[in-house]
C-alpha cells in the first residue's frame, strides 16, 4: 500500500499534517506540501493505492478522541488508486474549530495514523 497526504492552504485556514507511523509501521511516512489552493474552501487530500480489493475505513477524531468525521467506509473497495478529502467540516457539515485532529485508517492491506492541524 502506498499512502500520500497532500495538504493545501488558503486564505483564512491552513490544514497541515505530520506523519505518525502506525503500530505495524508497514505504511511509509506521509508526504505533504503546503500549496495555495482556494480562498474559500480549504482542502486536504489523502490518496492511497492498494494492490488488492478489500475493506477501507478512514476516520477523523478530535483531541478528546471523539469521532468528528468518517471520511471513507467501504466494505469492498476495488484495488487501485483512491482518495479522500478533508475539508475542515464534521459529519454534519459544520466547520471544525482550529485544533489538532487525528486521522485513523484501516485498510485491507494495513493501518495508518496521521495527525493534522487546522488553523484559522
KOLSE-239014 format. One record per residue (C-alpha): residue in one letter; x negated, y, z negated. Coordinates in steps of 0.2 Angstrom, whole numbers, plus 5000, padded with zeros to 4 digits. Each point is the difference from the previous one (the first is absolute). Layout:
BEGIN
aXYZ
...
END
This chain:
BEGIN
x500050005000
x499450175005
x500650154990
x499950195004
x500750154990
x500150165010
x500450154989
x500650165008
x500150184992
x501150145004
x500550174994
x500749994982
x499649814996
x498549895002
x500149814998
x498349924998
x499549824995
x498649914991
x499749825003
x500249884986
x499549825003
x501349864996
x499649874988
x499649875014
x499050145009
x500449925017
x500550165007
x498750135005
x500050174993
x501250125008
x499450135013
x500850174999
x499750175006
x500950174997
x500750075016
x501150155004
x501749935005
x501650104997
x500550154991
x501649934994
x499949814998
x498549924991
x499649825005
x498949864996
x499949855011
x499549834994
x499649885014
x499549824999
x499749855012
x500449824995
x499549855010
x501649904996
x501850034996
x500650004982
x500850114987
x499550184996
x500550114985
x499250174997
x500650114985
x499650174993
x500050034981
x499850154989
x498750024986
x501249924988
x500249855011
x501750035006
x500449955018
x500350165010
x500149935017
x500049835009
x499050045016
x500249835008
x501049844995
x499949875014
x500249824997
x499449955017
x498950135008
x499249955017
x498149995002
x499250165007
x499850184996
x501250094988
x500250164991
x500950084986
x500350194997
x499850094983
x500950165002
x500050074982
x501849944996
x500849874989
x501249875005
x501550124999
x499150125011
x499650134987
x498350095000
x498749924988
x499150124988
x498150025000
x499249864992
x499149835001
x500949865008
x499549825003
x500349905016
x500149814997
x500149885015
x500349815001
x499849935017
x500049825006
x498150025002
x499650084983
x500350154989
x499450174998
x500150154989
x499750195004
x500150164990
x500750165008
x500250174994
x501350125005
x499650194997
x501250145004
END
